[in-house]
């Protein structure tokens, strides 16, 4: 491959990138419209996620995520278990923290560097909010 062919391939790759970007924008618009229609269908009193899911090309969980009102009864009753009283907490056997002296820091003692930062939760698999 020479420089001329390389530059021509780069130009074609850029055109392909632009086409992908346009197609992704179109896909996002279609997915938003689908979510809006699912939300509208959820307003029908006899609507069932089991019927909407195959028509929308989504899983039952995806439909319920878009329109929680469509959650099957067996899931909503299972999510609300009977409250059980919490057992009383046992007496602590260890001495209170105030009784343990804190270590002294001297001038030559290094503090932790703080490199352990909590990671934010992953957003993979999230669903865009339904348009109303």
N, C-alpha and C positions, 0 to 999 in steps of 0.2 A: 504494500500500500504506500503510495506516495503522498506528499503534502496536499496536492490538489484533491485527491480522492478522500483523504481524511477530512478536509474542510467541507467537502460536499456532504459527507456522511454526518458531520456535526450539524449542518444546516437542516438535513432531513430529520435528525433526532430532535432538534428544536421544534420543527413543525409538528412532529409526533407528540411532543410534550404539550404544545398548545392545544392540540386536538384532545388529548387526555384531560386537560384542565377544563375545556368546554364541556366534555362529556360528563365529567364529575359534577359540574355545576348543574347540568340537566338532571342527573341522577338525584342530586340533593333536592331539587325542586319536585321531582316525582315522588320521592320518599316523604316529603313534607305534605304533599297533596294526599298521599295514601294515609298518613297519620290523621289528617284533617277529616277524611272520609270515615275512617274507623271511629273517630270520636263522634262524628255525626250519627253513625249507625248505632253507637252505644246508647244514644238517647232513646232508641226504640225500646219499649218495655219488654218485648220478647226477644231482644237481641242476645245471642250467645256467642261467646268467644270461640267455641268449637266450630261454629259455622263460618265465622268471619276469618279465622286463621287460614284455612286453605284458600279461600277466595283472595286473601291479601298476599298469600305466599309467605306467611310468617308462622312462627311457632305460637302455641297457645300462650307461652310465657311472654313473648313479644307483644301480643295483643293485650294481655293483662297489664303489661308495663305502660302501654300507651293509654289504655282506658281501664283503670282499676275497677270500675263499677262492673266490668264483665267477668271478674274473677268467679270461677265456679263456686257454688255454695259449699262444696266439700272442702275447699281451700280456705274460705273465710271462716268457717266454723272451727277448722283445725288450728287456725291462727289465733283463736281466742279460747285458750284452754281455761278450765275452771281454776280460779285462783286458790292456791293452797297457802296456808299460813306458814310463814318462815320459821324454822326452828330457832329457839333462842341461842344466841352466840355463847360459846363456853368462856369461862373466865380465862384471861390471859395468864400464861405460866411464865412468860419472860418478863424481866424487869422493865419498867417504862423507859422510853428513850431518854428522858431527862436524867435518869440515874446514871447513864453511861456518859463519861466525860468525852468531849469532842477532842480529836487530836489537834495539837498545836501546829500551826504553820510557821515555819521559819523562813527567813529571807531567801535561803537557797533551795527551798522546796518548790518544785515545779507544779503548777496547776494543770489539770487535764487540758489537752489541746482543744477539745470540743469538736473533734472530727466526726463523732457519731451523731449525725443529724437524722431525725426521723424522716422516712420517705413518705411523700404524699400518697394517698391511695390511688390505685390505678383507675383510669377512666375507661378502660377497655370494656366494650360491651354496653356502654350507656346508650340510652335512647333519647333522642331529642324531645323536648316537651311538645305536647300536642297543641296544634293550632286551633283556636276556637273562634 
